Amino acid sequence: MPKTGFRQRHPVLFVFGILFAAMTLTTGVMALFFSAAGFDDEDFTFALPATEKLGVAYLDGTIESSGRFVAFLKKLREDPDVKGVLLRVNSGGGGFGPSQEIFRAVKALAAKKPVVVSIGSMAASGGYYAACPAKVIYALPGSITGSIGVRSMFPSVVGVTDKIGFTFSSFTTGKLKDAGSPFRELTEEDRAYLQGLMNDLHDIFVGDVAQARNLNPADLTALQGKAMTAANALTIGLVDKMGSQEEAMEELKALSGITKKNPATIRGPKKEQSRLEEFFGRMGAAFIQGVTSAQPGFELRAQ
């Protein structure tokens, strides 16, 4: 009599066993891959596809570049399954250009779907610039915000170079081309030119905030660039409501028409760690980059 194995005696159970083993192996390989790639539980969740999602975008720290953040907002804007976006801000500002670019990306997103801001410890200057186009801005009473203005600093090493006998020659195509160079004193003409440039950028900043928040530009200019608590900002219209991130999320769900208690979320953008940061740590990398990138000239900051 021929021998029969488990496969022949229980074909259905055998097939289910093979499928279960395959699923277990696939899940294990995926978990290993995402762990090795540096993903965490906020970046990847193994779940069935959802047709109603919310985006959560984190704007943290000094704003030095905008590429990854703007690209992430574009992804959320173009995804039809994303019904609204929470923008969580913890930033005191940064470069004027990157801050303005993020402002424009948030404005484009808010024109297509609800955007609610939750301010953590701070959303000042460029951080507030980026947040102001949102439909609703939440903050805690002690959050720091405002600081609507532009600044730039011009170091001078003229006295030091004179003492050590170091000379520096500059060849330009115009007498204002090297205005702000640390190797020569600022002239009155330099000062007038640079102040005019700052005033132009300030007017752009104030105009954008005034339009986004439906405020009078003169009232914003009268603030003289001062920072303030969110409790005070509420009284002049820079902030809409006092509340936590959880309360901001509940408002976003209502505005987005989502009734599910815990809707699926897409969070980002994922932070990249440079080789310098991996080797020296963040503080060391920042110091090295500051030294190696130092050069004559000036930088305008929404900070």
C-alpha positions as CSV (number, residue, x, y, z in Angstrom):
1,M,0.0,0.0,0.0
2,P,1.6,3.4,-1.1
3,K,2.6,5.8,1.7
4,T,0.8,9.0,1.9
5,G,2.2,12.1,3.6
6,F,0.5,15.2,5.2
7,R,0.4,17.0,1.8
8,Q,-1.7,14.2,0.3
9,R,-3.9,13.6,3.3
10,H,-4.6,17.3,4.1
11,P,-4.1,19.3,0.9
12,V,-6.1,22.4,2.1
13,L,-4.2,22.7,5.4
14,F,-0.9,22.2,3.5
15,V,-1.7,25.1,1.2
16,F,-2.7,27.4,4.1
17,G,0.4,26.5,5.9
18,I,2.6,27.4,2.9
19,L,0.8,30.8,2.6
20,F,1.1,31.5,6.3
21,A,4.9,30.8,6.2
22,A,5.3,33.0,3.1
23,M,3.5,35.9,4.8
24,T,5.5,35.5,8.0
25,L,8.8,35.5,6.0
26,T,7.8,38.5,3.9
27,T,6.8,40.5,7.0
28,G,10.1,39.6,8.7
29,V,12.1,40.6,5.7
30,M,10.3,44.0,5.4
31,A,10.7,44.7,9.1
32,L,14.5,43.9,8.8
33,F,14.8,46.2,5.7
34,F,13.0,49.2,7.3
35,S,15.0,48.8,10.5
36,A,18.3,48.7,8.6
37,A,17.2,51.7,6.5
38,G,16.5,53.8,9.6
39,F,12.7,54.0,9.4
40,D,10.8,54.3,12.6
41,D,7.2,53.6,13.5
42,E,6.1,57.1,12.4
43,D,7.6,56.6,8.9
44,F,6.2,53.1,8.2
45,T,3.2,51.2,9.5
46,F,2.2,47.9,8.0
47,A,-1.5,48.4,7.4
48,L,-4.2,48.1,4.7
49,P,-4.5,51.0,2.3
50,A,-6.7,53.8,3.6
51,T,-8.7,56.2,1.4
52,E,-8.9,58.9,4.0
53,K,-5.6,60.1,5.5
54,L,-4.2,63.1,7.2
55,G,-0.7,64.6,6.7
56,V,1.5,65.7,9.5
57,A,4.4,67.9,8.6
58,Y,7.1,68.8,11.1
59,L,9.0,72.1,10.8
60,D,11.7,71.9,13.4
61,G,14.8,74.0,14.2
62,T,16.6,76.6,12.2
63,I,15.3,76.9,8.6
64,E,18.5,76.7,6.4
65,S,17.0,74.9,3.4
66,S,13.5,74.2,2.1
67,G,13.8,71.5,-0.6
68,R,12.8,68.4,1.4
69,F,10.0,70.2,3.3
70,V,8.5,71.7,0.1
71,A,8.7,68.4,-1.7
72,F,6.9,66.7,1.2
73,L,4.1,69.4,1.1
74,K,3.7,68.9,-2.6
75,K,3.3,65.1,-2.1
76,L,0.6,65.8,0.5
77,R,-1.1,68.4,-1.8
78,E,-1.2,66.0,-4.8
79,D,-2.3,62.9,-2.9
80,P,-6.1,62.6,-3.2
81,D,-6.3,60.4,-0.2
82,V,-4.9,63.1,2.1
83,K,-7.8,65.2,3.2
84,G,-6.0,67.7,5.4
85,V,-2.6,68.5,6.9
86,L,-1.4,69.4,10.4
87,L,1.7,71.6,10.4
88,R,3.6,71.2,13.7
89,V,6.1,74.1,14.1
90,N,9.0,74.4,16.5
91,S,11.2,77.0,14.8
92,G,12.7,80.4,15.5
93,G,13.2,81.1,11.8
94,G,16.3,81.1,9.6
95,G,17.2,82.1,6.0
96,F,14.8,84.5,4.4
97,G,14.7,82.6,1.0
98,P,13.9,79.2,2.4
99,S,11.3,80.6,4.8
100,Q,9.6,82.4,2.0
101,E,9.6,79.2,-0.2
102,I,8.0,77.2,2.6
103,F,5.4,80.0,3.1
104,R,4.5,79.7,-0.6
105,A,4.3,75.9,-0.4
106,V,2.0,76.1,2.6
107,K,-0.1,78.7,0.9
108,A,-0.5,76.4,-2.2
109,L,-1.4,73.5,0.1
110,A,-4.0,75.5,2.1
111,A,-5.7,76.6,-1.2
112,K,-6.4,72.9,-1.9
113,K,-7.2,71.3,1.5
114,P,-7.4,72.3,5.1
115,V,-4.2,73.1,6.9
116,V,-4.1,73.6,10.7
117,V,-0.9,74.8,12.5
118,S,0.1,73.6,16.0
119,I,2.8,75.8,17.5
120,G,5.1,74.0,20.0
121,S,7.6,76.1,21.9
122,M,8.2,78.6,19.2
123,A,7.1,79.8,15.7
124,A,8.8,83.1,15.3
125,S,10.1,85.1,12.4
126,G,10.6,82.6,9.5
127,G,8.9,79.9,11.5
128,Y,5.8,82.1,11.7
129,Y,6.2,83.2,8.1
130,A,5.9,79.5,7.1
131,A,2.9,78.9,9.3
132,C,0.8,82.0,8.6
133,P,-1.2,80.8,5.5
134,A,-2.9,78.0,7.5
135,K,-6.6,78.1,8.0
136,V,-6.3,77.9,11.8
137,I,-3.3,78.5,14.0
138,Y,-3.2,76.8,17.4
139,A,-0.6,77.6,20.1
140,L,-0.1,77.3,23.8
141,P,-0.3,80.5,25.9
142,G,3.5,80.4,26.6
143,S,4.5,79.6,23.0
144,I,6.7,82.3,21.5
145,T,5.7,83.8,18.1
146,G,5.7,87.0,16.1
147,S,9.2,88.5,15.5
148,I,8.1,89.6,12.0
149,G,11.2,91.2,10.7
150,V,14.6,90.7,8.9
151,R,18.1,91.0,10.3
152,S,21.6,90.6,9.1
153,M,24.9,91.0,10.9
154,F,28.2,92.3,9.4
155,P,31.3,91.2,11.3
156,S,34.4,93.3,10.9
157,V,38.0,92.1,11.3
158,V,39.7,95.3,10.1
159,G,41.3,96.0,13.5
160,V,42.6,92.5,13.8
161,T,44.1,92.4,10.3
162,D,45.8,95.7,10.9
163,K,47.5,94.4,14.1
164,I,48.8,91.2,12.4
165,G,49.8,92.9,9.2
166,F,47.3,91.0,7.1
167,T,46.1,92.8,3.9
168,F,43.1,92.0,1.7
169,S,42.4,93.3,-1.8
170,S,38.9,93.3,-3.4
171,F,38.2,93.8,-7.1
172,T,34.6,94.5,-7.9
173,T,32.6,95.8,-10.9
174,G,30.7,98.3,-8.7
175,K,31.5,100.2,-5.5
176,L,28.6,98.5,-3.6
177,K,29.4,95.0,-4.8
178,D,31.4,94.2,-1.7
179,A,29.3,96.2,0.8
180,G,29.3,94.3,4.1
181,S,32.8,92.8,3.6
182,P,34.4,92.1,7.0
183,F,37.7,93.4,5.5
184,R,36.7,97.0,5.2
185,E,34.7,99.5,7.1
186,L,31.1,100.2,6.1
187,T,30.7,103.6,4.4
188,E,27.5,105.7,4.8
189,E,26.6,104.7,1.2
190,D,27.0,101.0,2.1
191,R,24.8,101.5,5.2
192,A,22.0,103.2,3.2
193,Y,22.2,100.5,0.5
194,L,22.0,97.6,2.9
195,Q,19.3,99.2,5.0
196,G,17.2,99.7,1.9
197,L,17.6,96.1,1.0
198,M,16.5,95.1,4.5
199,N,13.5,97.4,4.3
200,D,12.4,95.9,1.0
201,L,12.5,92.4,2.4
202,H,10.7,93.5,5.5
203,D,7.9,95.0,3.4
204,I,7.6,91.7,1.5
205,F,7.5,89.7,4.8
206,V,4.9,92.1,6.3
207,G,2.8,92.1,3.2
208,D,2.7,88.3,3.0
209,V,1.7,88.0,6.6
210,A,-0.9,90.7,6.4
211,Q,-2.5,89.1,3.4
212,A,-2.5,85.6,4.8
213,R,-3.9,86.7,8.2
214,N,-6.2,89.6,6.9
215,L,-4.4,92.1,9.0
216,N,-3.3,95.8,8.4
217,P,0.4,96.0,7.3
218,A,0.8,99.2,9.3
219,D,-0.2,97.3,12.5
220,L,2.4,94.6,11.9
221,T,5.1,97.2,11.1
222,A,4.3,99.0,14.4
223,L,5.3,95.8,16.3
224,Q,8.9,96.6,15.4
225,G,9.8,93.0,14.9
226,K,9.2,92.0,18.5
227,A,8.5,88.5,19.7
228,M,5.6,87.8,22.0
229,T,3.7,85.1,23.8
230,A,1.0,83.4,21.9
231,A,-1.5,84.7,24.5
232,N,-0.7,88.2,23.3
233,A,-0.5,87.2,19.7
234,L,-4.1,85.9,20.0
235,T,-5.3,89.4,20.8
236,I,-4.0,90.9,17.5
237,G,-4.9,88.0,15.2
238,L,-1.5,86.3,14.7
239,V,-2.9,83.2,16.4
240,D,-6.5,81.9,16.3
241,K,-6.9,79.6,19.3
242,M,-5.2,78.4,22.4
243,G,-4.7,74.6,22.4
244,S,-2.4,71.6,22.2
245,Q,-1.4,69.5,19.2
246,E,-4.1,67.0,20.1
247,E,-6.7,69.8,20.0
248,A,-5.3,71.1,16.7
249,M,-5.6,67.6,15.2
250,E,-9.3,67.3,16.3
251,E,-10.0,70.6,14.5
252,L,-8.2,69.3,11.4
253,K,-10.3,66.2,11.4
254,A,-13.5,68.2,11.6
255,L,-12.4,70.6,8.8
256,S,-11.4,67.6,6.7
257,G,-14.7,65.7,7.3
258,I,-13.0,62.8,8.9
259,T,-15.0,61.0,11.7
260,K,-12.7,58.1,12.3
261,K,-11.1,58.4,15.7
262,N,-7.6,57.4,14.6
263,P,-7.2,58.0,10.8
264,A,-4.2,56.9,9.0
265,T,-1.4,59.6,8.8
266,I,1.5,60.4,6.6
267,R,4.3,62.0,8.6
268,G,7.4,63.7,7.4
269,P,9.6,64.9,5.9
270,K,12.2,62.3,7.1
271,K,15.3,63.9,8.3
272,E,18.6,63.1,6.7
273,Q,21.8,62.8,8.7
274,S,24.9,64.0,6.8
275,R,28.2,62.1,6.9
276,L,29.6,65.0,9.1
277,E,26.8,64.5,11.6
278,E,27.3,60.8,11.7
279,F,31.0,61.2,12.4
280,F,31.2,64.4,14.6
281,G,27.6,64.7,15.9
282,R,25.2,67.6,15.2
283,M,27.0,70.2,17.2
284,G,30.4,69.3,15.8
285,A,29.1,69.2,12.2
286,A,27.4,72.6,12.7
287,F,30.7,74.1,13.9
288,I,32.8,72.6,11.1
289,Q,30.2,73.7,8.4
290,G,30.2,77.2,9.9
291,V,34.0,77.5,9.7
292,T,34.4,76.0,6.2
293,S,31.5,78.0,4.7
294,A,32.6,81.4,6.2
295,Q,33.2,84.0,3.5
296,P,33.0,87.7,3.0
297,G,29.4,89.0,2.3
298,F,26.2,88.9,4.2
299,E,23.1,86.7,4.8
300,L,19.6,88.0,5.3
301,R,17.7,86.2,8.0
302,A,14.0,85.9,8.8
303,Q,15.0,85.3,12.4
